[in-house]
Amino acid sequence: DMFFLASVDPSGDPDCSYKGGDPGFVRVLSPTKLAWPDYDGNGQFRTLGNIAVCSGVALLFIDWSRPSRLRVHGRARISHDDPLLETMPGAQLVVQLEIERVFPNCPRYVHTMARVTRSPHVPSEGTTPPRPGWKDDPRIVDALPARDVVPEKLSR
């Protein structure tokens, strides 16, 4: 239900982001291809922007219940019209990964943990996630996509 995604910008500077969803939100399409939805985010397009110009990415999956880690490296591409989009509630687009390498990673220092609560912001069929509070912060209004600007919420 989660993974960490590393990408690099055109200058070679790394970026890492957390990706979460319901179990199974990452789809195995074939032995060499994965896909996952891109949900509403903060509008900075750091990961997506990086993928658009530098397709190489690394994914880190962690099983916190029985410590283990799996690394997946490959080339990602973004699709706004992928047929999978219709099967991924809340997705704005689909990211597909052509896998180049998969390997386990030493879990020696991974803590055993359990999910306490599911995020109410994870999209699922038939539900509308709540509006995240940070979108109403006047300091970031200029970075929001127009669809997210609600003037009356910014005047608090």
C-alpha positions as protocol buffer text, in pm:
chain_id: "A"
residue {
  index: 1
  type: ASP
  ca { x: 0 y: 0 z: 0 }
}
residue {
  index: 2
  type: MET
  ca { x: 303 y: 231 z: -19 }
}
residue {
  index: 3
  type: PHE
  ca { x: 647 y: 281 z: -166 }
}
residue {
  index: 4
  type: PHE
  ca { x: 915 y: 544 z: -194 }
}
residue {
  index: 5
  type: LEU
  ca { x: 995 y: 681 z: -539 }
}
residue {
  index: 6
  type: ALA
  ca { x: 1333 y: 834 z: -622 }
}
residue {
  index: 7
  type: SER
  ca { x: 1387 y: 1046 z: -932 }
}
residue {
  index: 8
  type: VAL
  ca { x: 1643 y: 1300 z: -1053 }
}
residue {
  index: 9
  type: ASP
  ca { x: 1602 y: 1640 z: -1211 }
}
residue {
  index: 10
  type: PRO
  ca { x: 1786 y: 1757 z: -1525 }
}
residue {
  index: 11
  type: SER
  ca { x: 2074 y: 1884 z: -1308 }
}
residue {
  index: 12
  type: GLY
  ca { x: 2115 y: 1540 z: -1150 }
}
residue {
  index: 13
  type: ASP
  ca { x: 1973 y: 1649 z: -814 }
}
residue {
  index: 14
  type: PRO
  ca { x: 1780 y: 1364 z: -649 }
}
residue {
  index: 15
  type: ASP
  ca { x: 1428 y: 1378 z: -515 }
}
residue {
  index: 16
  type: CYS
  ca { x: 1235 y: 1119 z: -318 }
}
residue {
  index: 17
  type: SER
  ca { x: 863 y: 1100 z: -255 }
}
residue {
  index: 18
  type: TYR
  ca { x: 622 y: 875 z: -71 }
}
residue {
  index: 19
  type: LYS
  ca { x: 345 y: 713 z: -277 }
}
residue {
  index: 20
  type: GLY
  ca { x: 52 y: 556 z: -97 }
}
residue {
  index: 21
  type: GLY
  ca { x: -284 y: 407 z: -181 }
}
residue {
  index: 22
  type: ASP
  ca { x: -506 y: 112 z: -112 }
}
residue {
  index: 23
  type: PRO
  ca { x: -337 y: -228 z: -123 }
}
residue {
  index: 24
  type: GLY
  ca { x: -293 y: -319 z: -488 }
}
residue {
  index: 25
  type: PHE
  ca { x: -272 y: 39 z: -616 }
}
residue {
  index: 26
  type: VAL
  ca { x: 58 y: -61 z: -779 }
}
residue {
  index: 27
  type: ARG
  ca { x: -31 y: -297 z: -1061 }
}
residue {
  index: 28
  type: VAL
  ca { x: 192 y: -569 z: -1200 }
}
residue {
  index: 29
  type: LEU
  ca { x: 120 y: -559 z: -1574 }
}
residue {
  index: 30
  type: SER
  ca { x: 380 y: -813 z: -1683 }
}
residue {
  index: 31
  type: PRO
  ca { x: 712 y: -955 z: -1559 }
}
residue {
  index: 32
  type: THR
  ca { x: 878 y: -634 z: -1682 }
}
residue {
  index: 33
  type: LYS
  ca { x: 615 y: -367 z: -1628 }
}
residue {
  index: 34
  type: LEU
  ca { x: 445 y: -197 z: -1332 }
}
residue {
  index: 35
  type: ALA
  ca { x: 188 y: 83 z: -1321 }
}
residue {
  index: 36
  type: TRP
  ca { x: 46 y: 308 z: -1050 }
}
residue {
  index: 37
  type: PRO
  ca { x: -195 y: 601 z: -1035 }
}
residue {
  index: 38
  type: ASP
  ca { x: -83 y: 955 z: -973 }
}
residue {
  index: 39
  type: TYR
  ca { x: -324 y: 1116 z: -729 }
}
residue {
  index: 40
  type: ASP
  ca { x: -389 y: 1482 z: -651 }
}
residue {
  index: 41
  type: GLY
  ca { x: -75 y: 1625 z: -497 }
}
residue {
  index: 42
  type: ASN
  ca { x: 78 y: 1956 z: -402 }
}
residue {
  index: 43
  type: GLY
  ca { x: 105 y: 2081 z: -760 }
}
residue {
  index: 44
  type: GLN
  ca { x: 484 y: 2108 z: -758 }
}
residue {
  index: 45
  type: PHE
  ca { x: 520 y: 1823 z: -1012 }
}
residue {
  index: 46
  type: ARG
  ca { x: 861 y: 1739 z: -873 }
}
residue {
  index: 47
  type: THR
  ca { x: 843 y: 1366 z: -943 }
}
residue {
  index: 48
  type: LEU
  ca { x: 631 y: 1393 z: -1256 }
}
residue {
  index: 49
  type: GLY
  ca { x: 844 y: 1678 z: -1387 }
}
residue {
  index: 50
  type: ASN
  ca { x: 1156 y: 1477 z: -1325 }
}
residue {
  index: 51
  type: ILE
  ca { x: 1011 y: 1172 z: -1500 }
}
residue {
  index: 52
  type: ALA
  ca { x: 912 y: 1385 z: -1797 }
}
residue {
  index: 53
  type: VAL
  ca { x: 1276 y: 1482 z: -1858 }
}
residue {
  index: 54
  type: CYS
  ca { x: 1474 y: 1201 z: -1688 }
}
residue {
  index: 55
  type: SER
  ca { x: 1285 y: 873 z: -1698 }
}
residue {
  index: 56
  type: GLY
  ca { x: 1516 y: 675 z: -1470 }
}
residue {
  index: 57
  type: VAL
  ca { x: 1359 y: 604 z: -1130 }
}
residue {
  index: 58
  type: ALA
  ca { x: 1403 y: 374 z: -832 }
}
residue {
  index: 59
  type: LEU
  ca { x: 1120 y: 236 z: -619 }
}
residue {
  index: 60
  type: LEU
  ca { x: 1166 y: 106 z: -266 }
}
residue {
  index: 61
  type: PHE
  ca { x: 894 y: -122 z: -129 }
}
residue {
  index: 62
  type: ILE
  ca { x: 906 y: -201 z: 244 }
}
residue {
  index: 63
  type: ASP
  ca { x: 709 y: -469 z: 424 }
}
residue {
  index: 64
  type: TRP
  ca { x: 698 y: -330 z: 776 }
}
residue {
  index: 65
  type: SER
  ca { x: 514 y: -629 z: 927 }
}
residue {
  index: 66
  type: ARG
  ca { x: 793 y: -877 z: 855 }
}
residue {
  index: 67
  type: PRO
  ca { x: 1083 y: -653 z: 771 }
}
residue {
  index: 68
  type: SER
  ca { x: 1186 y: -690 z: 411 }
}
residue {
  index: 69
  type: ARG
  ca { x: 1272 y: -450 z: 131 }
}
residue {
  index: 70
  type: LEU
  ca { x: 1255 y: -474 z: -245 }
}
residue {
  index: 71
  type: ARG
  ca { x: 1414 y: -232 z: -490 }
}
residue {
  index: 72
  type: VAL
  ca { x: 1282 y: -186 z: -842 }
}
residue {
  index: 73
  type: HIS
  ca { x: 1475 y: 26 z: -1094 }
}
residue {
  index: 74
  type: GLY
  ca { x: 1362 y: 122 z: -1441 }
}
residue {
  index: 75
  type: ARG
  ca { x: 1235 y: 381 z: -1686 }
}
residue {
  index: 76
  type: ALA
  ca { x: 905 y: 553 z: -1613 }
}
residue {
  index: 77
  type: ARG
  ca { x: 663 y: 725 z: -1846 }
}
residue {
  index: 78
  type: ILE
  ca { x: 354 y: 932 z: -1776 }
}
residue {
  index: 79
  type: SER
  ca { x: 24 y: 878 z: -1954 }
}
residue {
  index: 80
  type: HIS
  ca { x: -285 y: 1100 z: -1942 }
}
residue {
  index: 81
  type: ASP
  ca { x: -490 y: 863 z: -2158 }
}
residue {
  index: 82
  type: ASP
  ca { x: -382 y: 516 z: -2042 }
}
residue {
  index: 83
  type: PRO
  ca { x: -679 y: 271 z: -2044 }
}
residue {
  index: 84
  type: LEU
  ca { x: -587 y: 183 z: -1683 }
}
residue {
  index: 85
  type: LEU
  ca { x: -695 y: 532 z: -1579 }
}
residue {
  index: 86
  type: GLU
  ca { x: -1060 y: 421 z: -1580 }
}
residue {
  index: 87
  type: THR
  ca { x: -981 y: 144 z: -1330 }
}
residue {
  index: 88
  type: MET
  ca { x: -794 y: 364 z: -1082 }
}
residue {
  index: 89
  type: PRO
  ca { x: -1036 y: 577 z: -876 }
}
residue {
  index: 90
  type: GLY
  ca { x: -901 y: 927 z: -810 }
}
residue {
  index: 91
  type: ALA
  ca { x: -611 y: 894 z: -1054 }
}
residue {
  index: 92
  type: GLN
  ca { x: -520 y: 1201 z: -1258 }
}
residue {
  index: 93
  type: LEU
  ca { x: -280 y: 1003 z: -1474 }
}
residue {
  index: 94
  type: VAL
  ca { x: -96 y: 673 z: -1484 }
}
residue {
  index: 95
  type: VAL
  ca { x: 275 y: 613 z: -1446 }
}
residue {
  index: 96
  type: GLN
  ca { x: 411 y: 301 z: -1613 }
}
residue {
  index: 97
  type: LEU
  ca { x: 751 y: 157 z: -1534 }
}
residue {
  index: 98
  type: GLU
  ca { x: 963 y: -59 z: -1763 }
}
residue {
  index: 99
  type: ILE
  ca { x: 1159 y: -264 z: -1512 }
}
residue {
  index: 100
  type: GLU
  ca { x: 1535 y: -289 z: -1563 }
}
residue {
  index: 101
  type: ARG
  ca { x: 1641 y: -438 z: -1228 }
}
residue {
  index: 102
  type: VAL
  ca { x: 1470 y: -591 z: -924 }
}
residue {
  index: 103
  type: PHE
  ca { x: 1660 y: -696 z: -616 }
}
residue {
  index: 104
  type: PRO
  ca { x: 1601 y: -751 z: -245 }
}
residue {
  index: 105
  type: ASN
  ca { x: 1767 y: -514 z: -4 }
}
residue {
  index: 106
  type: CYS
  ca { x: 1897 y: -592 z: 344 }
}
residue {
  index: 107
  type: PRO
  ca { x: 1614 y: -548 z: 597 }
}
residue {
  index: 108
  type: ARG
  ca { x: 1843 y: -555 z: 900 }
}
residue {
  index: 109
  type: TYR
  ca { x: 1757 y: -203 z: 1019 }
}
residue {
  index: 110
  type: VAL
  ca { x: 1391 y: -194 z: 915 }
}
residue {
  index: 111
  type: HIS
  ca { x: 1168 y: -151 z: 1219 }
}
residue {
  index: 112
  type: THR
  ca { x: 867 y: -376 z: 1259 }
}
residue {
  index: 113
  type: MET
  ca { x: 562 y: -151 z: 1236 }
}
residue {
  index: 114
  type: ALA
  ca { x: 190 y: -171 z: 1169 }
}
residue {
  index: 115
  type: ARG
  ca { x: -50 y: 71 z: 1000 }
}
residue {
  index: 116
  type: VAL
  ca { x: -265 y: 234 z: 1267 }
}
residue {
  index: 117
  type: THR
  ca { x: -513 y: 408 z: 1039 }
}
residue {
  index: 118
  type: ARG
  ca { x: -568 y: 436 z: 666 }
}
residue {
  index: 119
  type: SER
  ca { x: -534 y: 789 z: 530 }
}
residue {
  index: 120
  type: PRO
  ca { x: -878 y: 940 z: 462 }
}
residue {
  index: 121
  type: HIS
  ca { x: -723 y: 1106 z: 153 }
}
residue {
  index: 122
  type: VAL
  ca { x: -661 y: 779 z: -35 }
}
residue {
  index: 123
  type: PRO
  ca { x: -908 y: 773 z: -325 }
}
residue {
  index: 124
  type: SER
  ca { x: -1141 y: 476 z: -351 }
}
residue {
  index: 125
  type: GLU
  ca { x: -1446 y: 388 z: -556 }
}
residue {
  index: 126
  type: GLY
  ca { x: -1757 y: 584 z: -456 }
}
residue {
  index: 127
  type: THR
  ca { x: -1588 y: 820 z: -208 }
}
residue {
  index: 128
  type: THR
  ca { x: -1467 y: 1177 z: -222 }
}
residue {
  index: 129
  type: PRO
  ca { x: -1155 y: 1236 z: -13 }
}
residue {
  index: 130
  type: PRO
  ca { x: -1161 y: 1541 z: 217 }
}
residue {
  index: 131
  type: ARG
  ca { x: -988 y: 1858 z: 105 }
}
residue {
  index: 132
  type: PRO
  ca { x: -637 y: 1872 z: 254 }
}
residue {
  index: 133
  type: GLY
  ca { x: -596 y: 2169 z: 490 }
}
residue {
  index: 134
  type: TRP
  ca { x: -266 y: 2281 z: 340 }
}
residue {
  index: 135
  type: LYS
  ca { x: -451 y: 2382 z: 21 }
}
residue {
  index: 136
  type: ASP
  ca { x: -613 y: 2662 z: 221 }
}
residue {
  index: 137
  type: ASP
  ca { x: -283 y: 2815 z: 331 }
}
residue {
  index: 138
  type: PRO
  ca { x: -255 y: 3162 z: 170 }
}
residue {
  index: 139
  type: ARG
  ca { x: 125 y: 3121 z: 149 }
}
residue {
  index: 140
  type: ILE
  ca { x: 93 y: 2855 z: -122 }
}
residue {
  index: 141
  type: VAL
  ca { x: -204 y: 2980 z: -323 }
}
residue {
  index: 142
  type: ASP
  ca { x: 21 y: 3082 z: -611 }
}
residue {
  index: 143
  type: ALA
  ca { x: 146 y: 2725 z: -645 }
}
residue {
  index: 144
  type: LEU
  ca { x: -201 y: 2567 z: -656 }
}
residue {
  index: 145
  type: PRO
  ca { x: -365 y: 2462 z: -981 }
}
residue {
  index: 146
  type: ALA
  ca { x: -664 y: 2687 z: -1055 }
}
residue {
  index: 147
  type: ARG
  ca { x: -909 y: 2404 z: -977 }
}
residue {
  index: 148
  type: ASP
  ca { x: -784 y: 2401 z: -616 }
}
residue {
  index: 149
  type: VAL
  ca { x: -811 y: 2772 z: -537 }
}
residue {
  index: 150
  type: VAL
  ca { x: -1114 y: 2843 z: -318 }
}
residue {
  index: 151
  type: PRO
  ca { x: -1100 y: 3218 z: -244 }
}
residue {
  index: 152
  type: GLU
  ca { x: -1332 y: 3210 z: 59 }
}
residue {
  index: 153
  type: LYS
  ca { x: -1110 y: 2949 z: 227 }
}
residue {
  index: 154
  type: LEU
  ca { x: -800 y: 3165 z: 179 }
}
residue {
  index: 155
  type: SER
  ca { x: -943 y: 3470 z: 355 }
}
residue {
  index: 156
  type: ARG
  ca { x: -939 y: 3315 z: 702 }
}
